[in-house]
């Protein structure tokens, strides 16, 4: 799956009581756990994800950094990769 294909497949519900950053974290972690994102797969740039998902860059970063802390992602030079 190409990086940008993955970004197009993410579905978030702005009306949900669950914050968007938590929904994004769940979507990415599910994609990793179900092997839709393979190891070393680079995620789309934060700015692109924020624009595509209509959410703040800081919320995208918070979701990604949570997954870094859980060792599901690795960050290298502002690019997030699946571990």
mmCIF file of the N, C-alpha and C atoms, coordinates in Angstrom:
data_MODEL
# 
_entry.id   MODEL 
# 
loop_
_atom_site.group_PDB 
_atom_site.id 
_atom_site.type_symbol 
_atom_site.label_atom_id 
_atom_site.label_alt_id 
_atom_site.label_comp_id 
_atom_site.label_asym_id 
_atom_site.label_entity_id 
_atom_site.label_seq_id 
_atom_site.pdbx_PDB_ins_code 
_atom_site.Cartn_x 
_atom_site.Cartn_y 
_atom_site.Cartn_z 
_atom_site.occupancy 
_atom_site.B_iso_or_equiv 
_atom_site.pdbx_formal_charge 
_atom_site.auth_seq_id 
_atom_site.auth_comp_id 
_atom_site.auth_asym_id 
_atom_site.auth_atom_id 
_atom_site.pdbx_PDB_model_num 
ATOM 1   N N  . UNK A 1 1  ? 0.851   -1.177 0.000  1.00 0.00 ? 1  UNK A N  1 
ATOM 2   C CA . UNK A 1 1  ? 0.000   0.000  0.000  1.00 0.00 ? 1  UNK A CA 1 
ATOM 3   C C  . UNK A 1 1  ? 0.893   1.236  0.000  1.00 0.00 ? 1  UNK A C  1 
ATOM 4   N N  . UNK A 1 2  ? 0.644   2.134  -0.900 1.00 0.00 ? 2  UNK A N  1 
ATOM 5   C CA . UNK A 1 2  ? 1.427   3.357  -0.952 1.00 0.00 ? 2  UNK A CA 1 
ATOM 6   C C  . UNK A 1 2  ? 1.058   4.258  0.226  1.00 0.00 ? 2  UNK A C  1 
ATOM 7   N N  . UNK A 1 3  ? 2.000   5.089  0.608  1.00 0.00 ? 3  UNK A N  1 
ATOM 8   C CA . UNK A 1 3  ? 1.803   6.003  1.732  1.00 0.00 ? 3  UNK A CA 1 
ATOM 9   C C  . UNK A 1 3  ? 0.527   6.821  1.569  1.00 0.00 ? 3  UNK A C  1 
ATOM 10  N N  . UNK A 1 4  ? 0.333   7.390  0.395  1.00 0.00 ? 4  UNK A N  1 
ATOM 11  C CA . UNK A 1 4  ? -0.809  8.273  0.206  1.00 0.00 ? 4  UNK A CA 1 
ATOM 12  C C  . UNK A 1 4  ? -2.120  7.502  0.096  1.00 0.00 ? 4  UNK A C  1 
ATOM 13  N N  . UNK A 1 5  ? -2.053  6.246  -0.362 1.00 0.00 ? 5  UNK A N  1 
ATOM 14  C CA . UNK A 1 5  ? -3.246  5.409  -0.364 1.00 0.00 ? 5  UNK A CA 1 
ATOM 15  C C  . UNK A 1 5  ? -3.747  5.218  1.065  1.00 0.00 ? 5  UNK A C  1 
ATOM 16  N N  . UNK A 1 6  ? -2.808  4.970  1.990  1.00 0.00 ? 6  UNK A N  1 
ATOM 17  C CA . UNK A 1 6  ? -3.193  4.775  3.377  1.00 0.00 ? 6  UNK A CA 1 
ATOM 18  C C  . UNK A 1 6  ? -3.886  6.017  3.922  1.00 0.00 ? 6  UNK A C  1 
ATOM 19  N N  . UNK A 1 7  ? -3.360  7.183  3.641  1.00 0.00 ? 7  UNK A N  1 
ATOM 20  C CA . UNK A 1 7  ? -3.958  8.429  4.134  1.00 0.00 ? 7  UNK A CA 1 
ATOM 21  C C  . UNK A 1 7  ? -5.384  8.593  3.619  1.00 0.00 ? 7  UNK A C  1 
ATOM 22  N N  . UNK A 1 8  ? -5.635  8.152  2.415  1.00 0.00 ? 8  UNK A N  1 
ATOM 23  C CA . UNK A 1 8  ? -6.977  8.259  1.840  1.00 0.00 ? 8  UNK A CA 1 
ATOM 24  C C  . UNK A 1 8  ? -7.969  7.308  2.505  1.00 0.00 ? 8  UNK A C  1 
ATOM 25  N N  . UNK A 1 9  ? -7.476  6.223  3.086  1.00 0.00 ? 9  UNK A N  1 
ATOM 26  C CA . UNK A 1 9  ? -8.346  5.209  3.683  1.00 0.00 ? 9  UNK A CA 1 
ATOM 27  C C  . UNK A 1 9  ? -8.719  5.482  5.139  1.00 0.00 ? 9  UNK A C  1 
ATOM 28  N N  . UNK A 1 10 ? -8.046  6.428  5.765  1.00 0.00 ? 10 UNK A N  1 
ATOM 29  C CA . UNK A 1 10 ? -8.331  6.730  7.166  1.00 0.00 ? 10 UNK A CA 1 
ATOM 30  C C  . UNK A 1 10 ? -9.688  7.418  7.263  1.00 0.00 ? 10 UNK A C  1 
ATOM 31  N N  . UNK A 1 11 ? -10.519 6.916  8.148  1.00 0.00 ? 11 UNK A N  1 
ATOM 32  C CA . UNK A 1 11 ? -11.850 7.483  8.357  1.00 0.00 ? 11 UNK A CA 1 
ATOM 33  C C  . UNK A 1 11 ? -11.986 7.918  9.813  1.00 0.00 ? 11 UNK A C  1 
ATOM 34  N N  . UNK A 1 12 ? -12.212 9.200  10.021 1.00 0.00 ? 12 UNK A N  1 
ATOM 35  C CA . UNK A 1 12 ? -12.421 9.742  11.357 1.00 0.00 ? 12 UNK A CA 1 
ATOM 36  C C  . UNK A 1 12 ? -13.802 10.362 11.421 1.00 0.00 ? 12 UNK A C  1 
ATOM 37  N N  . UNK A 1 13 ? -14.388 10.367 12.598 1.00 0.00 ? 13 UNK A N  1 
ATOM 38  C CA . UNK A 1 13 ? -15.723 10.913 12.801 1.00 0.00 ? 13 UNK A CA 1 
ATOM 39  C C  . UNK A 1 13 ? -15.627 12.150 13.692 1.00 0.00 ? 13 UNK A C  1 
ATOM 40  N N  . UNK A 1 14 ? -15.731 13.323 13.087 1.00 0.00 ? 14 UNK A N  1 
ATOM 41  C CA . UNK A 1 14 ? -15.614 14.584 13.826 1.00 0.00 ? 14 UNK A CA 1 
ATOM 42  C C  . UNK A 1 14 ? -16.738 14.757 14.844 1.00 0.00 ? 14 UNK A C  1 
ATOM 43  N N  . UNK A 1 15 ? -17.845 14.030 14.685 1.00 0.00 ? 15 UNK A N  1 
ATOM 44  C CA . UNK A 1 15 ? -18.972 14.155 15.623 1.00 0.00 ? 15 UNK A CA 1 
ATOM 45  C C  . UNK A 1 15 ? -18.844 13.217 16.821 1.00 0.00 ? 15 UNK A C  1 
ATOM 46  N N  . UNK A 1 16 ? -17.876 12.332 16.775 1.00 0.00 ? 16 UNK A N  1 
ATOM 47  C CA . UNK A 1 16 ? -17.687 11.370 17.857 1.00 0.00 ? 16 UNK A CA 1 
ATOM 48  C C  . UNK A 1 16 ? -17.203 12.058 19.128 1.00 0.00 ? 16 UNK A C  1 
ATOM 49  N N  . UNK A 1 17 ? -17.512 11.455 20.252 1.00 0.00 ? 17 UNK A N  1 
ATOM 50  C CA . UNK A 1 17 ? -16.998 11.958 21.527 1.00 0.00 ? 17 UNK A CA 1 
ATOM 51  C C  . UNK A 1 17 ? -15.525 11.598 21.705 1.00 0.00 ? 17 UNK A C  1 
ATOM 52  N N  . UNK A 1 18 ? -15.049 10.672 20.895 1.00 0.00 ? 18 UNK A N  1 
ATOM 53  C CA . UNK A 1 18 ? -13.634 10.279 20.945 1.00 0.00 ? 18 UNK A CA 1 
ATOM 54  C C  . UNK A 1 18 ? -12.828 11.334 20.188 1.00 0.00 ? 18 UNK A C  1 
ATOM 55  N N  . UNK A 1 19 ? -11.825 11.920 20.840 1.00 0.00 ? 19 UNK A N  1 
ATOM 56  C CA . UNK A 1 19 ? -11.016 12.949 20.162 1.00 0.00 ? 19 UNK A CA 1 
ATOM 57  C C  . UNK A 1 19 ? -10.392 12.423 18.866 1.00 0.00 ? 19 UNK A C  1 
ATOM 58  N N  . UNK A 1 20 ? -10.238 13.322 17.892 1.00 0.00 ? 20 UNK A N  1 
ATOM 59  C CA . UNK A 1 20 ? -9.687  12.927 16.593 1.00 0.00 ? 20 UNK A CA 1 
ATOM 60  C C  . UNK A 1 20 ? -8.307  12.289 16.725 1.00 0.00 ? 20 UNK A C  1 
ATOM 61  N N  . UNK A 1 21 ? -7.467  12.825 17.617 1.00 0.00 ? 21 UNK A N  1 
ATOM 62  C CA . UNK A 1 21 ? -6.126  12.242 17.751 1.00 0.00 ? 21 UNK A CA 1 
ATOM 63  C C  . UNK A 1 21 ? -6.196  10.796 18.247 1.00 0.00 ? 21 UNK A C  1 
ATOM 64  N N  . UNK A 1 22 ? -7.180  10.487 19.105 1.00 0.00 ? 22 UNK A N  1 
ATOM 65  C CA . UNK A 1 22 ? -7.349  9.117  19.580 1.00 0.00 ? 22 UNK A CA 1 
ATOM 66  C C  . UNK A 1 22 ? -7.882  8.214  18.461 1.00 0.00 ? 22 UNK A C  1 
ATOM 67  N N  . UNK A 1 23 ? -8.773  8.754  17.651 1.00 0.00 ? 23 UNK A N  1 
ATOM 68  C CA . UNK A 1 23 ? -9.279  7.986  16.509 1.00 0.00 ? 23 UNK A CA 1 
ATOM 69  C C  . UNK A 1 23 ? -8.152  7.687  15.520 1.00 0.00 ? 23 UNK A C  1 
ATOM 70  N N  . UNK A 1 24 ? -7.305  8.687  15.277 1.00 0.00 ? 24 UNK A N  1 
ATOM 71  C CA . UNK A 1 24 ? -6.187  8.504  14.351 1.00 0.00 ? 24 UNK A CA 1 
ATOM 72  C C  . UNK A 1 24 ? -5.216  7.460  14.897 1.00 0.00 ? 24 UNK A C  1 
ATOM 73  N N  . UNK A 1 25 ? -4.898  7.566  16.169 1.00 0.00 ? 25 UNK A N  1 
ATOM 74  C CA . UNK A 1 25 ? -3.996  6.595  16.796 1.00 0.00 ? 25 UNK A CA 1 
ATOM 75  C C  . UNK A 1 25 ? -4.557  5.177  16.649 1.00 0.00 ? 25 UNK A C  1 
ATOM 76  N N  . UNK A 1 26 ? -5.861  5.029  16.867 1.00 0.00 ? 26 UNK A N  1 
ATOM 77  C CA . UNK A 1 26 ? -6.506  3.718  16.741 1.00 0.00 ? 26 UNK A CA 1 
ATOM 78  C C  . UNK A 1 26 ? -6.438  3.213  15.292 1.00 0.00 ? 26 UNK A C  1 
ATOM 79  N N  . UNK A 1 27 ? -6.707  4.083  14.333 1.00 0.00 ? 27 UNK A N  1 
ATOM 80  C CA . UNK A 1 27 ? -6.672  3.681  12.918 1.00 0.00 ? 27 UNK A CA 1 
ATOM 81  C C  . UNK A 1 27 ? -5.280  3.213  12.511 1.00 0.00 ? 27 UNK A C  1 
ATOM 82  N N  . UNK A 1 28 ? -4.264  3.948  12.931 1.00 0.00 ? 28 UNK A N  1 
ATOM 83  C CA . UNK A 1 28 ? -2.895  3.578  12.570 1.00 0.00 ? 28 UNK A CA 1 
ATOM 84  C C  . UNK A 1 28 ? -2.493  2.285  13.272 1.00 0.00 ? 28 UNK A C  1 
ATOM 85  N N  . UNK A 1 29 ? -2.800  2.168  14.552 1.00 0.00 ? 29 UNK A N  1 
ATOM 86  C CA . UNK A 1 29 ? -2.411  0.953  15.271 1.00 0.00 ? 29 UNK A CA 1 
ATOM 87  C C  . UNK A 1 29 ? -3.124  -0.272 14.692 1.00 0.00 ? 29 UNK A C  1 
ATOM 88  N N  . UNK A 1 30 ? -4.390  -0.129 14.316 1.00 0.00 ? 30 UNK A N  1 
ATOM 89  C CA . UNK A 1 30 ? -5.119  -1.254 13.695 1.00 0.00 ? 30 UNK A CA 1 
ATOM 90  C C  . UNK A 1 30 ? -4.485  -1.632 12.362 1.00 0.00 ? 30 UNK A C  1 
ATOM 91  N N  . UNK A 1 31 ? -4.078  -0.640 11.592 1.00 0.00 ? 31 UNK A N  1 
ATOM 92  C CA . UNK A 1 31 ? -3.440  -0.923 10.299 1.00 0.00 ? 31 UNK A CA 1 
ATOM 93  C C  . UNK A 1 31 ? -2.122  -1.667 10.496 1.00 0.00 ? 31 UNK A C  1 
ATOM 94  N N  . UNK A 1 32 ? -1.398  -1.323 11.551 1.00 0.00 ? 32 UNK A N  1 
ATOM 95  C CA . UNK A 1 32 ? -0.143  -2.018 11.851 1.00 0.00 ? 32 UNK A CA 1 
ATOM 96  C C  . UNK A 1 32 ? -0.433  -3.443 12.314 1.00 0.00 ? 32 UNK A C  1 
ATOM 97  N N  . UNK A 1 33 ? -1.364  -3.593 13.247 1.00 0.00 ? 33 UNK A N  1 
ATOM 98  C CA . UNK A 1 33 ? -1.659  -4.910 13.810 1.00 0.00 ? 33 UNK A CA 1 
ATOM 99  C C  . UNK A 1 33 ? -2.251  -5.880 12.794 1.00 0.00 ? 33 UNK A C  1 
ATOM 100 N N  . UNK A 1 34 ? -2.928  -5.356 11.788 1.00 0.00 ? 34 UNK A N  1 
ATOM 101 C CA . UNK A 1 34 ? -3.517  -6.211 10.759 1.00 0.00 ? 34 UNK A CA 1 
ATOM 102 C C  . UNK A 1 34 ? -2.636  -6.305 9.509  1.00 0.00 ? 34 UNK A C  1 
ATOM 103 N N  . UNK A 1 35 ? -1.416  -5.811 9.629  1.00 0.00 ? 35 UNK A N  1 
ATOM 104 C CA . UNK A 1 35 ? -0.420  -5.859 8.546  1.00 0.00 ? 35 UNK A CA 1 
ATOM 105 C C  . UNK A 1 35 ? -0.808  -5.088 7.292  1.00 0.00 ? 35 UNK A C  1 
ATOM 106 N N  . UNK A 1 36 ? -1.693  -4.110 7.435  1.00 0.00 ? 36 UNK A N  1 
ATOM 107 C CA . UNK A 1 36 ? -1.985  -3.227 6.306  1.00 0.00 ? 36 UNK A CA 1 
ATOM 108 C C  . UNK A 1 36 ? -0.855  -2.225 6.123  1.00 0.00 ? 36 UNK A C  1 
ATOM 109 N N  . UNK A 1 37 ? -0.098  -2.008 7.197  1.00 0.00 ? 37 UNK A N  1 
ATOM 110 C CA . UNK A 1 37 ? 1.128   -1.213 7.140  1.00 0.00 ? 37 UNK A CA 1 
ATOM 111 C C  . UNK A 1 37 ? 2.259   -2.132 7.575  1.00 0.00 ? 37 UNK A C  1 
ATOM 112 N N  . UNK A 1 38 ? 3.223   -2.316 6.725  1.00 0.00 ? 38 UNK A N  1 
ATOM 113 C CA . UNK A 1 38 ? 4.313   -3.239 7.015  1.00 0.00 ? 38 UNK A CA 1 
ATOM 114 C C  . UNK A 1 38 ? 5.497   -2.510 7.659  1.00 0.00 ? 38 UNK A C  1 
ATOM 115 N N  . UNK A 1 39 ? 6.389   -3.264 8.282  1.00 0.00 ? 39 UNK A N  1 
ATOM 116 C CA . UNK A 1 39 ? 7.566   -2.649 8.902  1.00 0.00 ? 39 UNK A CA 1 
ATOM 117 C C  . UNK A 1 39 ? 8.324   -1.766 7.908  1.00 0.00 ? 39 UNK A C  1 
ATOM 118 N N  . UNK A 1 40 ? 8.806   -0.662 8.420  1.00 0.00 ? 40 UNK A N  1 
ATOM 119 C CA . UNK A 1 40 ? 9.555   0.362  7.686  1.00 0.00 ? 40 UNK A CA 1 
ATOM 120 C C  . UNK A 1 40 ? 8.685   1.177  6.719  1.00 0.00 ? 40 UNK A C  1 
ATOM 121 N N  . UNK A 1 41 ? 7.400   0.922  6.695  1.00 0.00 ? 41 UNK A N  1 
ATOM 122 C CA . UNK A 1 41 ? 6.483   1.728  5.876  1.00 0.00 ? 41 UNK A CA 1 
ATOM 123 C C  . UNK A 1 41 ? 6.511   3.161  6.406  1.00 0.00 ? 41 UNK A C  1 
ATOM 124 N N  . UNK A 1 42 ? 6.727   4.117  5.552  1.00 0.00 ? 42 UNK A N  1 
ATOM 125 C CA . UNK A 1 42 ? 6.719   5.525  5.945  1.00 0.00 ? 42 UNK A CA 1 
ATOM 126 C C  . UNK A 1 42 ? 5.298   6.058  5.879  1.00 0.00 ? 42 UNK A C  1 
ATOM 127 N N  . UNK A 1 43 ? 4.890   6.722  6.944  1.00 0.00 ? 43 UNK A N  1 
ATOM 128 C CA . UNK A 1 43 ? 3.565   7.343  6.945  1.00 0.00 ? 43 UNK A CA 1 
ATOM 129 C C  . UNK A 1 43 ? 3.626   8.677  6.211  1.00 0.00 ? 43 UNK A C  1 
ATOM 130 N N  . UNK A 1 44 ? 2.488   9.169  5.771  1.00 0.00 ? 44 UNK A N  1 
ATOM 131 C CA . UNK A 1 44 ? 2.466   10.458 5.079  1.00 0.00 ? 44 UNK A CA 1 
ATOM 132 C C  . UNK A 1 44 ? 2.986   11.575 5.996  1.00 0.00 ? 44 UNK A C  1 
ATOM 133 N N  . UNK A 1 45 ? 3.479   12.657 5.412  1.00 0.00 ? 45 UNK A N  1 
ATOM 134 C CA . UNK A 1 45 ? 3.926   13.788 6.220  1.00 0.00 ? 45 UNK A CA 1 
ATOM 135 C C  . UNK A 1 45 ? 2.797   14.316 7.108  1.00 0.00 ? 45 UNK A C  1 
ATOM 136 N N  . UNK A 1 46 ? 3.176   14.818 8.261  1.00 0.00 ? 46 UNK A N  1 
ATOM 137 C CA . UNK A 1 46 ? 2.197   15.341 9.231  1.00 0.00 ? 46 UNK A CA 1 
ATOM 138 C C  . UNK A 1 46 ? 1.318   16.405 8.586  1.00 0.00 ? 46 UNK A C  1 
ATOM 139 N N  . UNK A 1 47 ? 1.909   17.301 7.832  1.00 0.00 ? 47 UNK A N  1 
ATOM 140 C CA . UNK A 1 47 ? 1.118   18.381 7.218  1.00 0.00 ? 47 UNK A CA 1 
ATOM 141 C C  . UNK A 1 47 ? 0.066   17.827 6.264  1.00 0.00 ? 47 UNK A C  1 
ATOM 142 N N  . UNK A 1 48 ? 0.434   16.800 5.504  1.00 0.00 ? 48 UNK A N  1 
ATOM 143 C CA . UNK A 1 48 ? -0.521  16.202 4.572  1.00 0.00 ? 48 UNK A CA 1 
ATOM 144 C C  . UNK A 1 48 ? -1.638  15.482 5.316  1.00 0.00 ? 48 UNK A C  1 
ATOM 145 N N  . UNK A 1 49 ? -1.262  14.735 6.358  1.00 0.00 ? 49 UNK A N  1 
ATOM 146 C CA . UNK A 1 49 ? -2.284  14.019 7.129  1.00 0.00 ? 49 UNK A CA 1 
ATOM 147 C C  . UNK A 1 49 ? -3.238  15.008 7.797  1.00 0.00 ? 49 UNK A C  1 
ATOM 148 N N  . UNK A 1 50 ? -2.695  16.075 8.369  1.00 0.00 ? 50 UNK A N  1 
ATOM 149 C CA . UNK A 1 50 ? -3.539  17.070 9.043  1.00 0.00 ? 50 UNK A CA 1 
ATOM 150 C C  . UNK A 1 50 ? -4.522  17.699 8.052  1.00 0.00 ? 50 UNK A C  1 
ATOM 151 N N  . UNK A 1 51 ? -4.038  18.057 6.880  1.00 0.00 ? 51 UNK A N  1 
ATOM 152 C CA . UNK A 1 51 ? -4.911  18.668 5.873  1.00 0.00 ? 51 UNK A CA 1 
ATOM 153 C C  . UNK A 1 51 ? -5.954  17.666 5.384  1.00 0.00 ? 51 UNK A C  1 
ATOM 154 N N  . UNK A 1 52 ? -5.525  16.447 5.104  1.00 0.00 ? 52 UNK A N  1 
ATOM 155 C CA . UNK A 1 52 ? -6.436  15.414 4.589  1.00 0.00 ? 52 UNK A CA 1 
ATOM 156 C C  . UNK A 1 52 ? -7.528  15.065 5.598  1.00 0.00 ? 52 UNK A C  1 
ATOM 157 N N  . UNK A 1 53 ? -7.152  15.039 6.889  1.00 0.00 ? 53 UNK A N  1 
ATOM 158 C CA . UNK A 1 53 ? -8.092  14.619 7.930  1.00 0.00 ? 53 UNK A CA 1 
ATOM 159 C C  . UNK A 1 53 ? -8.787  15.785 8.610  1.00 0.00 ? 53 UNK A C  1 
ATOM 160 N N  . UNK A 1 54 ? -8.474  16.999 8.184  1.00 0.00 ? 54 UNK A N  1 
ATOM 161 C CA . UNK A 1 54 ? -9.071  18.216 8.739  1.00 0.00 ? 54 UNK A CA 1 
ATOM 162 C C  . UNK A 1 54 ? -8.884  18.270 10.258 1.00 0.00 ? 54 UNK A C  1 
ATOM 163 N N  . UNK A 1 55 ? -7.625  18.089 10.666 1.00 0.00 ? 55 UNK A N  1 
ATOM 164 C CA . UNK A 1 55 ? -7.303  18.177 12.084 1.00 0.00 ? 55 UNK A CA 1 
ATOM 165 C C  . UNK A 1 55 ? -5.990  18.937 12.234 1.00 0.00 ? 55 UNK A C  1 
ATOM 166 N N  . UNK A 1 56 ? -5.687  19.345 13.431 1.00 0.00 ? 56 UNK A N  1 
ATOM 167 C CA . UNK A 1 56 ? -4.480  20.138 13.646 1.00 0.00 ? 56 UNK A CA 1 
ATOM 168 C C  . UNK A 1 56 ? -3.226  19.273 13.524 1.00 0.00 ? 56 UNK A C  1 
ATOM 169 N N  . UNK A 1 57 ? -2.146  19.910 13.108 1.00 0.00 ? 57 UNK A N  1 
ATOM 170 C CA . UNK A 1 57 ? -0.868  19.209 13.029 1.00 0.00 ? 57 UNK A CA 1 
ATOM 171 C C  . UNK A 1 57 ? -0.448  18.723 14.413 1.00 0.00 ? 57 UNK A C  1 
ATOM 172 N N  . UNK A 1 58 ? -0.731  19.515 15.440 1.00 0.00 ? 58 UNK A N  1 
ATOM 173 C CA . UNK A 1 58 ? -0.327  19.114 16.797 1.00 0.00 ? 58 UNK A CA 1 
ATOM 174 C C  . UNK A 1 58 ? -1.063  17.851 17.240 1.00 0.00 ? 58 UNK A C  1 
ATOM 175 N N  . UNK A 1 59 ? -2.315  17.669 16.822 1.00 0.00 ? 59 UNK A N  1 
ATOM 176 C CA . UNK A 1 59 ? -3.045  16.436 17.154 1.00 0.00 ? 59 UNK A CA 1 
ATOM 177 C C  . UNK A 1 59 ? -2.492  15.237 16.385 1.00 0.00 ? 59 UNK A C  1 
ATOM 178 N N  . UNK A 1 60 ? -2.103  15.451 15.130 1.00 0.00 ? 60 UNK A N  1 
ATOM 179 C CA . UNK A 1 60 ? -1.494  14.365 14.352 1.00 0.00 ? 60 UNK A CA 1 
ATOM 180 C C  . UNK A 1 60 ? -0.179  13.953 15.019 1.00 0.00 ? 60 UNK A C  1 
ATOM 181 N N  . UNK A 1 61 ? 0.622   14.938 15.386 1.00 0.00 ? 61 UNK A N  1 
ATOM 182 C CA . UNK A 1 61 ? 1.900   14.654 16.046 1.00 0.00 ? 61 UNK A CA 1 
ATOM 183 C C  . UNK A 1 61 ? 1.664   13.934 17.369 1.00 0.00 ? 61 UNK A C  1 
ATOM 184 N N  . UNK A 1 62 ? 0.682   14.356 18.139 1.00 0.00 ? 62 UNK A N  1 
ATOM 185 C CA . UNK A 1 62 ? 0.386   13.707 19.425 1.00 0.00 ? 62 UNK A CA 1 
ATOM 186 C C  . UNK A 1 62 ? 0.023   12.235 19.215 1.00 0.00 ? 62 UNK A C  1 
ATOM 187 N N  . UNK A 1 63 ? -0.800  11.951 18.213 1.00 0.00 ? 63 UNK A N  1 
ATOM 188 C CA . UNK A 1 63 ? -1.195  10.567 17.926 1.00 0.00 ? 63 UNK A CA 1 
ATOM 189 C C  . UNK A 1 63 ? 0.023   9.735  17.514 1.00 0.00 ? 63 UNK A C  1 
ATOM 190 N N  . UNK A 1 64 ? 0.835   10.293 16.636 1.00 0.00 ? 64 UNK A N  1 
ATOM 191 C CA . UNK A 1 64 ? 2.015   9.570  16.163 1.00 0.00 ? 64 UNK A CA 1 
ATOM 192 C C  . UNK A 1 64 ? 3.020   9.364  17.291 1.00 0.00 ? 64 UNK A C  1 
ATOM 193 N N  . UNK A 1 65 ? 3.233   10.403 18.100 1.00 0.00 ? 65 UNK A N  1 
ATOM 194 C CA . UNK A 1 65 ? 4.189   10.287 19.204 1.00 0.00 ? 65 UNK A CA 1 
ATOM 195 C C  . UNK A 1 65 ? 3.734   9.261  20.238 1.00 0.00 ? 65 UNK A C  1 
ATOM 196 N N  . UNK A 1 66 ? 2.422   9.140  20.439 1.00 0.00 ? 66 UNK A N  1 
ATOM 197 C CA . UNK A 1 66 ? 1.903   8.084  21.324 1.00 0.00 ? 66 UNK A CA 1 
ATOM 198 C C  . UNK A 1 66 ? 2.290   6.708  20.789 1.00 0.00 ? 66 UNK A C  1 
ATOM 199 N N  . UNK A 1 67 ? 2.218   6.542  19.479 1.00 0.00 ? 67 UNK A N  1 
ATOM 200 C CA . UNK A 1 67 ? 2.578   5.256  18.874 1.00 0.00 ? 67 UNK A CA 1 
ATOM 201 C C  . UNK A 1 67 ? 4.086   5.029  18.884 1.00 0.00 ? 67 UNK A C  1 
ATOM 202 N N  . UNK A 1 68 ? 4.861   6.106  18.863 1.00 0.00 ? 68 UNK A N  1 
ATOM 203 C CA . UNK A 1 68 ? 6.317   5.978  19.038 1.00 0.00 ? 68 UNK A CA 1 
ATOM 204 C C  . UNK A 1 68 ? 6.595   5.459  20.447 1.00 0.00 ? 68 UNK A C  1 
ATOM 205 N N  . UNK A 1 69 ? 5.907   6.028  21.434 1.00 0.00 ? 69 UNK A N  1 
ATOM 206 C CA . UNK A 1 69 ? 6.090   5.608  22.828 1.00 0.00 ? 69 UNK A CA 1 
ATOM 207 C C  . UNK A 1 69 ? 5.712   4.140  23.019 1.00 0.00 ? 69 UNK A C  1 
ATOM 208 N N  . UNK A 1 70 ? 4.752   3.662  22.229 1.00 0.00 ? 70 UNK A N  1 
ATOM 209 C CA . UNK A 1 70 ? 4.322   2.255  22.310 1.00 0.00 ? 70 UNK A CA 1 
ATOM 210 C C  . UNK A 1 70 ? 5.166   1.351  21.416 1.00 0.00 ? 70 UNK A C  1 
ATOM 211 N N  . UNK A 1 71 ? 6.193   1.939  20.799 1.00 0.00 ? 71 UNK A N  1 
ATOM 212 C CA . UNK A 1 71 ? 7.128   1.197  19.930 1.00 0.00 ? 71 UNK A CA 1 
ATOM 213 C C  . UNK A 1 71 ? 6.471   0.644  18.667 1.00 0.00 ? 71 UNK A C  1 
ATOM 214 N N  . UNK A 1 72 ? 5.364   1.250  18.247 1.00 0.00 ? 72 UNK A N  1 
ATOM 215 C CA . UNK A 1 72 ? 4.711   0.832  17.008 1.00 0.00 ? 72 UNK A CA 1 
ATOM 216 C C  . UNK A 1 72 ? 5.240   1.640  15.821 1.00 0.00 ? 72 UNK A C  1 
ATOM 217 N N  . UNK A 1 73 ? 5.692   2.858  16.110 1.00 0.00 ? 73 UNK A N  1 
ATOM 218 C CA . UNK A 1 73 ? 6.285   3.726  15.095 1.00 0.00 ? 73 UNK A CA 1 
ATOM 219 C C  . UNK A 1 73 ? 7.654   4.176  15.567 1.00 0.00 ? 73 UNK A C  1 
ATOM 220 N N  . UNK A 1 74 ? 8.452   4.605  14.601 1.00 0.00 ? 74 UNK A N  1 
ATOM 221 C CA . UNK A 1 74 ? 9.759   5.187  14.873 1.00 0.00 ? 74 UNK A CA 1 
ATOM 222 C C  . UNK A 1 74 ? 9.808   6.510  14.117 1.00 0.00 ? 74 UNK A C  1 
ATOM 223 N N  . UNK A 1 75 ? 10.397  7.528  14.731 1.00 0.00 ? 75 UNK A N  1 
ATOM 224 C CA . UNK A 1 75 ? 10.493  8.836  14.080 1.00 0.00 ? 75 UNK A CA 1 
ATOM 225 C C  . UNK A 1 75 ? 11.950  9.106  13.746 1.00 0.00 ? 75 UNK A C  1 
ATOM 226 N N  . UNK A 1 76 ? 12.186  9.467  12.497 1.00 0.00 ? 76 UNK A N  1 
ATOM 227 C CA . UNK A 1 76 ? 13.532  9.778  12.041 1.00 0.00 ? 76 UNK A CA 1 
ATOM 228 C C  . UNK A 1 76 ? 13.448  10.979 11.105 1.00 0.00 ? 76 UNK A C  1 
ATOM 229 N N  . UNK A 1 77 ? 14.070  12.067 11.501 1.00 0.00 ? 77 UNK A N  1 
ATOM 230 C CA . UNK A 1 77 ? 14.076  13.298 10.694 1.00 0.00 ? 77 UNK A CA 1 
ATOM 231 C C  . UNK A 1 77 ? 12.671  13.702 10.265 1.00 0.00 ? 77 UNK A C  1 
ATOM 232 N N  . UNK A 1 78 ? 11.772  13.778 11.220 1.00 0.00 ? 78 UNK A N  1 
ATOM 233 C CA . UNK A 1 78 ? 10.382  14.202 11.005 1.00 0.00 ? 78 UNK A CA 1 
ATOM 234 C C  . UNK A 1 78 ? 9.562   13.266 10.115 1.00 0.00 ? 78 UNK A C  1 
ATOM 235 N N  . UNK A 1 79 ? 10.034  12.045 9.915  1.00 0.00 ? 79 UNK A N  1 
ATOM 236 C CA . UNK A 1 79 ? 9.265   11.038 9.175  1.00 0.00 ? 79 UNK A CA 1 
ATOM 237 C C  . UNK A 1 79 ? 8.980   9.894  10.135 1.00 0.00 ? 79 UNK A C  1 
ATOM 238 N N  . UNK A 1 80 ? 7.714   9.476  10.161 1.00 0.00 ? 80 UNK A N  1 
ATOM 239 C CA . UNK A 1 80 ? 7.308   8.355  10.998 1.00 0.00 ? 80 UNK A CA 1 
ATOM 240 C C  . UNK A 1 80 ? 7.286   7.082  10.165 1.00 0.00 ? 80 UNK A C  1 
ATOM 241 N N  . UNK A 1 81 ? 7.895   6.020  10.715 1.00 0.00 ? 81 UNK A N  1 
ATOM 242 C CA . UNK A 1 81 ? 7.940   4.710  10.038 1.00 0.00 ? 81 UNK A CA 1 
ATOM 243 C C  . UNK A 1 81 ? 7.360   3.666  10.983 1.00 0.00 ? 81 UNK A C  1 
ATOM 244 N N  . UNK A 1 82 ? 6.764   2.645  10.407 1.00 0.00 ? 82 UNK A N  1 
ATOM 245 C CA . UNK A 1 82 ? 6.304   1.493  11.184 1.00 0.00 ? 82 UNK A CA 1 
ATOM 246 C C  . UNK A 1 82 ? 7.534   0.717  11.647 1.00 0.00 ? 82 UNK A C  1 
ATOM 247 N N  . UNK A 1 83 ? 7.520   0.272  12.908 1.00 0.00 ? 83 UNK A N  1 
ATOM 248 C CA . UNK A 1 83 ? 8.672   -0.497 13.415 1.00 0.00 ? 83 UNK A CA 1 
ATOM 249 C C  . UNK A 1 83 ? 8.533   -1.961 13.106 1.00 0.00 ? 83 UNK A C  1 
# 
